[in-house]
Amino acid sequence: MGSQYASETRLAALLDQLEQDLPALVAEHPSPGDFWNAFMLRVDVIEDAAGPDDARVLPRLNAMLKPHGMQIASVD
């Protein structure tokens, strides 16, 4: 029985696409609230693909957000 989660290659592709789209997403949503809503819609798809225990997603998201002066707070 296969995993319900995305392969490492697929997960990397989803993250790469979000990173590529991020400058346009920032430009299209100048209001912080609007940006975070749009961004998190994309992140939800990635997190669902990654699974609940995948520790690779948050660091990658924060790395792509850092040049834009943003980050997602970690919940421990």
VOMAR-240821 format. One record per residue: residue number from 1; z, y, x of N, C-alpha, C in turn; residue in one letter. Coordinates in nm, 2 decimals. Last residue first. Layout:
REM residues N
<site><n>NUM</n><n_z>Z</n_z><n_y>Y</n_y><n_x>X</n_x><ca_z>Z</ca_z><ca_y>Y</ca_y><ca_x>X</ca_x><c_z>Z</c_z><c_y>Y</c_y><c_x>X</c_x><res>A</res></site>
...
***
This chain:
REM residues 76
<site><n>76</n><n_z>1.92</n_z><n_y>2.51</n_y><n_x>0.61</n_x><ca_z>1.98</ca_z><ca_y>2.40</ca_y><ca_x>0.67</ca_x><c_z>2.09</c_z><c_y>2.34</c_y><c_x>0.58</c_x><res>D</res></site>
<site><n>75</n><n_z>1.62</n_z><n_y>2.66</n_y><n_x>0.58</n_x><ca_z>1.74</ca_z><ca_y>2.63</ca_y><ca_x>0.50</ca_x><c_z>1.80</c_z><c_y>2.50</c_y><c_x>0.55</c_x><res>V</res></site>
<site><n>74</n><n_z>1.47</n_z><n_y>2.93</n_y><n_x>0.74</n_x><ca_z>1.50</ca_z><ca_y>2.79</ca_y><ca_x>0.74</ca_x><c_z>1.62</c_z><c_y>2.77</c_y><c_x>0.66</c_x><res>S</res></site>
<site><n>73</n><n_z>1.25</n_z><n_y>3.17</n_y><n_x>0.62</n_x><ca_z>1.38</ca_z><ca_y>3.14</ca_y><ca_x>0.66</ca_x><c_z>1.40</c_z><c_y>2.99</c_y><c_x>0.65</c_x><res>A</res></site>
<site><n>72</n><n_z>0.94</n_z><n_y>3.25</n_y><n_x>0.74</n_x><ca_z>1.01</ca_z><ca_y>3.18</ca_y><ca_x>0.63</ca_x><c_z>1.14</c_z><c_y>3.14</c_y><c_x>0.69</c_x><res>I</res></site>
<site><n>71</n><n_z>0.82</n_z><n_y>3.58</n_y><n_x>0.84</n_x><ca_z>0.86</ca_z><ca_y>3.44</ca_y><ca_x>0.87</ca_x><c_z>0.93</c_z><c_y>3.38</c_y><c_x>0.74</c_x><res>Q</res></site>
<site><n>70</n><n_z>0.61</n_z><n_y>3.84</n_y><n_x>0.98</n_x><ca_z>0.68</ca_z><ca_y>3.77</ca_y><ca_x>0.87</ca_x><c_z>0.73</c_z><c_y>3.63</c_y><c_x>0.92</c_x><res>M</res></site>
<site><n>69</n><n_z>0.43</n_z><n_y>3.98</n_y><n_x>1.14</n_x><ca_z>0.57</ca_z><ca_y>4.03</ca_y><ca_x>1.12</ca_x><c_z>0.64</c_z><c_y>3.96</c_y><c_x>1.01</c_x><res>G</res></site>
<site><n>68</n><n_z>0.20</n_z><n_y>3.86</n_y><n_x>1.19</n_x><ca_z>0.20</ca_z><ca_y>3.95</ca_y><ca_x>1.08</ca_x><c_z>0.33</c_z><c_y>4.01</c_y><c_x>1.05</c_x><res>H</res></site>
<site><n>67</n><n_z>0.25</n_z><n_y>3.68</n_y><n_x>1.39</n_x><ca_z>0.17</ca_z><ca_y>3.79</ca_y><ca_x>1.42</ca_x><c_z>0.16</c_z><c_y>3.90</c_y><c_x>1.31</c_x><res>P</res></site>
<site><n>66</n><n_z>0.41</n_z><n_y>3.49</n_y><n_x>1.23</n_x><ca_z>0.47</ca_z><ca_y>3.58</ca_y><ca_x>1.33</ca_x><c_z>0.38</c_z><c_y>3.69</c_y><c_x>1.36</c_x><res>K</res></site>
<site><n>65</n><n_z>0.27</n_z><n_y>3.31</n_y><n_x>1.07</n_x><ca_z>0.32</ca_z><ca_y>3.43</ca_y><ca_x>1.01</ca_x><c_z>0.36</c_z><c_y>3.53</c_y><c_x>1.11</c_x><res>L</res></site>
<site><n>64</n><n_z>0.22</n_z><n_y>3.09</n_y><n_x>1.24</n_x><ca_z>0.10</ca_z><ca_y>3.17</ca_y><ca_x>1.19</ca_x><c_z>0.14</c_z><c_y>3.30</c_y><c_x>1.12</c_x><res>M</res></site>
<site><n>63</n><n_z>0.48</n_z><n_y>3.01</n_y><n_x>1.29</n_x><ca_z>0.39</ca_z><ca_y>3.05</ca_y><ca_x>1.40</ca_x><c_z>0.27</c_z><c_y>3.13</c_y><c_x>1.35</c_x><res>A</res></site>
<site><n>62</n><n_z>0.56</n_z><n_y>2.94</n_y><n_x>1.04</n_x><ca_z>0.62</ca_z><ca_y>3.05</ca_y><ca_x>1.10</ca_x><c_z>0.54</c_z><c_y>3.10</c_y><c_x>1.22</c_x><res>N</res></site>
<site><n>61</n><n_z>0.40</n_z><n_y>2.71</n_y><n_x>1.00</n_x><ca_z>0.39</ca_z><ca_y>2.82</ca_y><ca_x>0.91</ca_x><c_z>0.45</c_z><c_y>2.95</c_y><c_x>0.97</c_x><res>L</res></site>
<site><n>60</n><n_z>0.51</n_z><n_y>2.55</n_y><n_x>1.21</n_x><ca_z>0.37</ca_z><ca_y>2.59</ca_y><ca_x>1.21</ca_x><c_z>0.34</c_z><c_y>2.71</c_y><c_x>1.12</c_x><res>R</res></site>
<site><n>59</n><n_z>0.77</n_z><n_y>2.51</n_y><n_x>1.12</n_x><ca_z>0.74</ca_z><ca_y>2.58</ca_y><ca_x>1.25</ca_x><c_z>0.60</c_z><c_y>2.62</c_y><c_x>1.26</c_x><res>P</res></site>
<site><n>58</n><n_z>0.72</n_z><n_y>2.38</n_y><n_x>0.87</n_x><ca_z>0.79</ca_z><ca_y>2.51</ca_y><ca_x>0.88</ca_x><c_z>0.76</c_z><c_y>2.58</c_y><c_x>1.01</c_x><res>L</res></site>
<site><n>57</n><n_z>0.59</n_z><n_y>2.13</n_y><n_x>0.94</n_x><ca_z>0.53</ca_z><ca_y>2.23</ca_y><ca_x>0.86</ca_x><c_z>0.59</c_z><c_y>2.37</c_y><c_x>0.88</c_x><res>V</res></site>
<site><n>56</n><n_z>0.72</n_z><n_y>1.93</n_y><n_x>1.07</n_x><ca_z>0.62</ca_z><ca_y>2.00</ca_y><ca_x>1.14</ca_x><c_z>0.57</c_z><c_y>2.12</c_y><c_x>1.07</c_x><res>R</res></site>
<site><n>55</n><n_z>0.90</n_z><n_y>1.76</n_y><n_x>0.94</n_x><ca_z>0.96</ca_z><ca_y>1.88</ca_y><ca_x>1.01</ca_x><c_z>0.85</c_z><c_y>1.96</c_y><c_x>1.08</c_x><res>A</res></site>
<site><n>54</n><n_z>0.89</n_z><n_y>1.60</n_y><n_x>0.65</n_x><ca_z>0.80</ca_z><ca_y>1.64</ca_y><ca_x>0.76</ca_x><c_z>0.85</c_z><c_y>1.77</c_y><c_x>0.82</c_x><res>D</res></site>
<site><n>53</n><n_z>1.02</n_z><n_y>1.50</n_y><n_x>0.43</n_x><ca_z>1.09</ca_z><ca_y>1.49</ca_y><ca_x>0.55</ca_x><c_z>1.01</c_z><c_y>1.53</c_y><c_x>0.67</c_x><res>D</res></site>
<site><n>52</n><n_z>0.86</n_z><n_y>1.51</n_y><n_x>0.20</n_x><ca_z>0.98</ca_z><ca_y>1.59</ca_y><ca_x>0.20</ca_x><c_z>1.05</c_z><c_y>1.59</c_y><c_x>0.34</c_x><res>P</res></site>
<site><n>51</n><n_z>0.50</n_z><n_y>1.57</n_y><n_x>0.26</n_x><ca_z>0.62</ca_z><ca_y>1.49</ca_y><ca_x>0.22</ca_x><c_z>0.75</c_z><c_y>1.56</c_y><c_x>0.25</c_x><res>G</res></site>
<site><n>50</n><n_z>0.25</n_z><n_y>1.69</n_y><n_x>0.29</n_x><ca_z>0.33</ca_z><ca_y>1.65</ca_y><ca_x>0.40</ca_x><c_z>0.45</c_z><c_y>1.55</c_y><c_x>0.37</c_x><res>A</res></site>
<site><n>49</n><n_z>0.16</n_z><n_y>1.75</n_y><n_x>0.04</n_x><ca_z>0.08</ca_z><ca_y>1.66</ca_y><ca_x>0.12</ca_x><c_z>0.16</c_z><c_y>1.61</c_y><c_x>0.23</c_x><res>A</res></site>
<site><n>48</n><n_z>0.36</n_z><n_y>1.94</n_y><n_x>-0.04</n_x><ca_z>0.34</ca_z><ca_y>1.81</ca_y><ca_x>-0.12</ca_x><c_z>0.26</c_z><c_y>1.71</c_y><c_x>-0.04</c_x><res>D</res></site>
<site><n>47</n><n_z>0.31</n_z><n_y>2.14</n_y><n_x>0.15</n_x><ca_z>0.44</ca_z><ca_y>2.06</ca_y><ca_x>0.15</ca_x><c_z>0.43</c_z><c_y>1.93</c_y><c_x>0.07</c_x><res>E</res></site>
<site><n>46</n><n_z>0.05</n_z><n_y>2.22</n_y><n_x>0.07</n_x><ca_z>0.07</ca_z><ca_y>2.16</ca_y><ca_x>0.20</ca_x><c_z>0.20</c_z><c_y>2.08</c_y><c_x>0.21</c_x><res>I</res></site>
<site><n>45</n><n_z>0.11</n_z><n_y>2.32</n_y><n_x>-0.18</n_x><ca_z>0.01</ca_z><ca_y>2.21</ca_y><ca_x>-0.17</ca_x><c_z>0.03</c_z><c_y>2.14</c_y><c_x>-0.04</c_x><res>V</res></site>
<site><n>44</n><n_z>0.29</n_z><n_y>2.53</n_y><n_x>-0.11</n_x><ca_z>0.33</ca_z><ca_y>2.42</ca_y><ca_x>-0.20</ca_x><c_z>0.24</c_z><c_y>2.30</c_y><c_x>-0.19</c_x><res>D</res></site>
<site><n>43</n><n_z>0.13</n_z><n_y>2.71</n_y><n_x>0.03</n_x><ca_z>0.23</ca_z><ca_y>2.62</ca_y><ca_x>0.10</ca_x><c_z>0.27</c_z><c_y>2.51</c_y><c_x>0.02</c_x><res>V</res></site>
<site><n>42</n><n_z>-0.01</n_z><n_y>2.83</n_y><n_x>-0.18</n_x><ca_z>-0.09</ca_z><ca_y>2.75</ca_y><ca_x>-0.08</ca_x><c_z>0.01</c_z><c_y>2.66</c_y><c_x>0.00</c_x><res>R</res></site>
<site><n>41</n><n_z>0.20</n_z><n_y>2.95</n_y><n_x>-0.30</n_x><ca_z>0.11</ca_z><ca_y>2.86</ca_y><ca_x>-0.38</ca_x><c_z>0.03</c_z><c_y>2.77</c_y><c_x>-0.28</c_x><res>L</res></site>
<site><n>40</n><n_z>0.29</n_z><n_y>3.12</n_y><n_x>-0.10</n_x><ca_z>0.37</ca_z><ca_y>3.00</ca_y><ca_x>-0.13</ca_x><c_z>0.29</c_z><c_y>2.91</c_y><c_x>-0.22</c_x><res>M</res></site>
<site><n>39</n><n_z>0.09</n_z><n_y>3.32</n_y><n_x>-0.10</n_x><ca_z>0.11</ca_z><ca_y>3.23</ca_y><ca_x>0.02</ca_x><c_z>0.18</c_z><c_y>3.11</c_y><c_x>-0.02</c_x><res>F</res></site>
<site><n>38</n><n_z>0.13</n_z><n_y>3.44</n_y><n_x>-0.35</n_x><ca_z>0.00</ca_z><ca_y>3.38</ca_y><ca_x>-0.32</ca_x><c_z>0.01</c_z><c_y>3.28</c_y><c_x>-0.20</c_x><res>A</res></site>
<site><n>37</n><n_z>0.40</n_z><n_y>3.53</n_y><n_x>-0.32</n_x><ca_z>0.36</ca_z><ca_y>3.44</ca_y><ca_x>-0.43</ca_x><c_z>0.23</c_z><c_y>3.37</c_y><c_x>-0.40</c_x><res>N</res></site>
<site><n>36</n><n_z>0.38</n_z><n_y>3.69</n_y><n_x>-0.10</n_x><ca_z>0.46</ca_z><ca_y>3.57</ca_y><ca_x>-0.09</ca_x><c_z>0.42</c_z><c_y>3.48</c_y><c_x>-0.20</c_x><res>W</res></site>
<site><n>35</n><n_z>0.20</n_z><n_y>3.90</n_y><n_x>-0.19</n_x><ca_z>0.17</ca_z><ca_y>3.82</ca_y><ca_x>-0.08</ca_x><c_z>0.24</c_z><c_y>3.68</c_y><c_x>-0.08</c_x><res>F</res></site>
<site><n>34</n><n_z>0.36</n_z><n_y>4.01</n_y><n_x>-0.40</n_x><ca_z>0.23</ca_z><ca_y>3.94</ca_y><ca_x>-0.43</ca_x><c_z>0.18</c_z><c_y>3.85</c_y><c_x>-0.32</c_x><res>D</res></site>
<site><n>33</n><n_z>0.57</n_z><n_y>4.11</n_y><n_x>-0.25</n_x><ca_z>0.59</ca_z><ca_y>4.01</ca_y><ca_x>-0.35</ca_x><c_z>0.47</c_z><c_y>3.93</c_y><c_x>-0.39</c_x><res>G</res></site>
<site><n>32</n><n_z>0.45</n_z><n_y>4.29</n_y><n_x>-0.07</n_x><ca_z>0.51</ca_z><ca_y>4.17</ca_y><ca_x>-0.02</ca_x><c_z>0.53</c_z><c_y>4.07</c_y><c_x>-0.13</c_x><res>P</res></site>
<site><n>31</n><n_z>0.12</n_z><n_y>4.41</n_y><n_x>-0.14</n_x><ca_z>0.26</ca_z><ca_y>4.41</ca_y><ca_x>-0.19</ca_x><c_z>0.33</c_z><c_y>4.28</c_y><c_x>-0.14</c_x><res>S</res></site>
<site><n>30</n><n_z>-0.13</n_z><n_y>4.34</n_y><n_x>-0.05</n_x><ca_z>-0.05</ca_z><ca_y>4.43</ca_y><ca_x>0.03</ca_x><c_z>0.09</c_z><c_y>4.44</c_y><c_x>-0.01</c_x><res>P</res></site>
<site><n>29</n><n_z>-0.33</n_z><n_y>4.10</n_y><n_x>-0.06</n_x><ca_z>-0.20</ca_z><ca_y>4.12</ca_y><ca_x>-0.13</ca_x><c_z>-0.11</c_z><c_y>4.21</c_y><c_x>-0.05</c_x><res>H</res></site>
<site><n>28</n><n_z>-0.56</n_z><n_y>4.10</n_y><n_x>0.10</n_x><ca_z>-0.58</ca_z><ca_y>4.10</ca_y><ca_x>-0.05</ca_x><c_z>-0.45</c_z><c_y>4.12</c_y><c_x>-0.12</c_x><res>E</res></site>
<site><n>27</n><n_z>-0.45</n_z><n_y>4.09</n_y><n_x>0.36</n_x><ca_z>-0.52</ca_z><ca_y>4.21</ca_y><ca_x>0.31</ca_x><c_z>-0.54</c_z><c_y>4.22</c_y><c_x>0.16</c_x><res>A</res></site>
<site><n>26</n><n_z>-0.33</n_z><n_y>3.84</n_y><n_x>0.36</n_x><ca_z>-0.25</ca_z><ca_y>3.95</ca_y><ca_x>0.38</ca_x><c_z>-0.32</c_z><c_y>4.08</c_y><c_x>0.33</c_x><res>V</res></site>
<site><n>25</n><n_z>-0.56</n_z><n_y>3.68</n_y><n_x>0.32</n_x><ca_z>-0.46</ca_z><ca_y>3.68</ca_y><ca_x>0.22</ca_x><c_z>-0.36</c_z><c_y>3.80</c_y><c_x>0.23</c_x><res>L</res></site>
<site><n>24</n><n_z>-0.70</n_z><n_y>3.74</n_y><n_x>0.55</n_x><ca_z>-0.76</ca_z><ca_y>3.78</ca_y><ca_x>0.42</ca_x><c_z>-0.65</c_z><c_y>3.78</c_y><c_x>0.31</c_x><res>A</res></site>
<site><n>23</n><n_z>-0.53</n_z><n_y>3.62</n_y><n_x>0.74</n_x><ca_z>-0.56</ca_z><ca_y>3.76</ca_y><ca_x>0.75</ca_x><c_z>-0.62</c_z><c_y>3.82</c_y><c_x>0.61</c_x><res>P</res></site>
<site><n>22</n><n_z>-0.53</n_z><n_y>3.34</n_y><n_x>0.64</n_x><ca_z>-0.41</ca_z><ca_y>3.43</ca_y><ca_x>0.63</ca_x><c_z>-0.44</c_z><c_y>3.57</c_y><c_x>0.65</c_x><res>L</res></site>
<site><n>21</n><n_z>-0.73</n_z><n_y>3.15</n_y><n_x>0.68</n_x><ca_z>-0.73</ca_z><ca_y>3.24</ca_y><ca_x>0.56</ca_x><c_z>-0.63</c_z><c_y>3.35</c_y><c_x>0.56</c_x><res>D</res></site>
<site><n>20</n><n_z>-0.64</n_z><n_y>3.02</n_y><n_x>0.90</n_x><ca_z>-0.77</ca_z><ca_y>3.09</ca_y><ca_x>0.91</ca_x><c_z>-0.78</c_z><c_y>3.19</c_y><c_x>0.79</c_x><res>Q</res></site>
<site><n>19</n><n_z>-0.41</n_z><n_y>2.90</n_y><n_x>0.81</n_x><ca_z>-0.40</ca_z><ca_y>3.00</ca_y><ca_x>0.92</ca_x><c_z>-0.53</c_z><c_y>3.08</c_y><c_x>0.92</c_x><res>E</res></site>
<site><n>18</n><n_z>-0.52</n_z><n_y>2.73</n_y><n_x>0.61</n_x><ca_z>-0.43</ca_z><ca_y>2.84</ca_y><ca_x>0.57</ca_x><c_z>-0.42</c_z><c_y>2.95</c_y><c_x>0.68</c_x><res>L</res></site>
<site><n>17</n><n_z>-0.66</n_z><n_y>2.56</n_y><n_x>0.78</n_x><ca_z>-0.74</ca_z><ca_y>2.64</ca_y><ca_x>0.68</ca_x><c_z>-0.65</c_z><c_y>2.76</c_y><c_x>0.64</c_x><res>Q</res></site>
<site><n>16</n><n_z>-0.46</n_z><n_y>2.44</n_y><n_x>0.93</n_x><ca_z>-0.56</ca_z><ca_y>2.52</ca_y><ca_x>1.00</ca_x><c_z>-0.63</c_z><c_y>2.61</c_y><c_x>0.90</c_x><res>D</res></site>
<site><n>15</n><n_z>-0.32</n_z><n_y>2.31</n_y><n_x>0.72</n_x><ca_z>-0.26</ca_z><ca_y>2.41</ca_y><ca_x>0.79</ca_x><c_z>-0.36</c_z><c_y>2.50</c_y><c_x>0.87</c_x><res>L</res></site>
<site><n>14</n><n_z>-0.53</n_z><n_y>2.12</n_y><n_x>0.65</n_x><ca_z>-0.47</ca_z><ca_y>2.21</ca_y><ca_x>0.55</ca_x><c_z>-0.40</c_z><c_y>2.33</c_y><c_x>0.62</c_x><res>L</res></site>
<site><n>13</n><n_z>-0.56</n_z><n_y>1.99</n_y><n_x>0.90</n_x><ca_z>-0.67</ca_z><ca_y>2.06</ca_y><ca_x>0.84</ca_x><c_z>-0.62</c_z><c_y>2.16</c_y><c_x>0.74</c_x><res>A</res></site>
<site><n>12</n><n_z>-0.31</n_z><n_y>1.87</n_y><n_x>0.93</n_x><ca_z>-0.35</ca_z><ca_y>1.97</ca_y><ca_x>1.03</ca_x><c_z>-0.46</c_z><c_y>2.05</c_y><c_x>0.97</c_x><res>A</res></site>
<site><n>11</n><n_z>-0.33</n_z><n_y>1.69</n_y><n_x>0.71</n_x><ca_z>-0.23</ca_z><ca_y>1.79</ca_y><ca_x>0.71</ca_x><c_z>-0.26</c_z><c_y>1.90</c_y><c_x>0.81</c_x><res>L</res></site>
<site><n>10</n><n_z>-0.54</n_z><n_y>1.53</n_y><n_x>0.80</n_x><ca_z>-0.56</ca_z><ca_y>1.60</ca_y><ca_x>0.68</ca_x><c_z>-0.45</c_z><c_y>1.72</c_y><c_x>0.67</c_x><res>R</res></site>
<site><n>9</n><n_z>-0.42</n_z><n_y>1.41</n_y><n_x>1.03</n_x><ca_z>-0.54</ca_z><ca_y>1.49</ca_y><ca_x>1.04</ca_x><c_z>-0.56</c_z><c_y>1.58</c_y><c_x>0.92</c_x><res>T</res></site>
<site><n>8</n><n_z>-0.20</n_z><n_y>1.27</n_y><n_x>0.92</n_x><ca_z>-0.18</ca_z><ca_y>1.38</ca_y><ca_x>1.02</ca_x><c_z>-0.30</c_z><c_y>1.47</c_y><c_x>1.03</c_x><res>E</res></site>
<site><n>7</n><n_z>-0.27</n_z><n_y>1.22</n_y><n_x>0.57</n_x><ca_z>-0.27</ca_z><ca_y>1.18</ca_y><ca_x>0.71</ca_x><c_z>-0.24</c_z><c_y>1.30</c_y><c_x>0.80</c_x><res>S</res></site>
<site><n>6</n><n_z>-0.05</n_z><n_y>1.29</n_y><n_x>0.30</n_x><ca_z>-0.17</ca_z><ca_y>1.31</ca_y><ca_x>0.38</ca_x><c_z>-0.15</c_z><c_y>1.26</c_y><c_x>0.52</c_x><res>A</res></site>
<site><n>5</n><n_z>0.13</n_z><n_y>1.04</n_y><n_x>0.11</n_x><ca_z>0.12</ca_z><ca_y>1.17</ca_y><ca_x>0.18</ca_x><c_z>-0.01</c_z><c_y>1.17</c_y><c_x>0.26</c_x><res>Y</res></site>
<site><n>4</n><n_z>0.15</n_z><n_y>0.80</n_y><n_x>0.00</n_x><ca_z>0.11</ca_z><ca_y>0.90</ca_y><ca_x>-0.09</ca_x><c_z>0.09</c_z><c_y>1.04</c_y><c_x>-0.02</c_x><res>Q</res></site>
<site><n>3</n><n_z>0.02</n_z><n_y>0.53</n_y><n_x>0.20</n_x><ca_z>0.12</ca_z><ca_y>0.64</ca_y><ca_x>0.18</ca_x><c_z>0.06</c_z><c_y>0.74</c_y><c_x>0.08</c_x><res>S</res></site>
<site><n>2</n><n_z>-0.09</n_z><n_y>0.22</n_y><n_x>0.07</n_x><ca_z>-0.10</ca_z><ca_y>0.34</ca_y><ca_x>0.15</ca_x><c_z>0.00</c_z><c_y>0.44</c_y><c_x>0.11</c_x><res>G</res></site>
<site><n>1</n><n_z>0.00</n_z><n_y>-0.12</n_y><n_x>0.08</n_x><ca_z>0.00</ca_z><ca_y>0.00</ca_y><ca_x>0.00</ca_x><c_z>0.00</c_z><c_y>0.12</c_y><c_x>0.09</c_x><res>M</res></site>
***
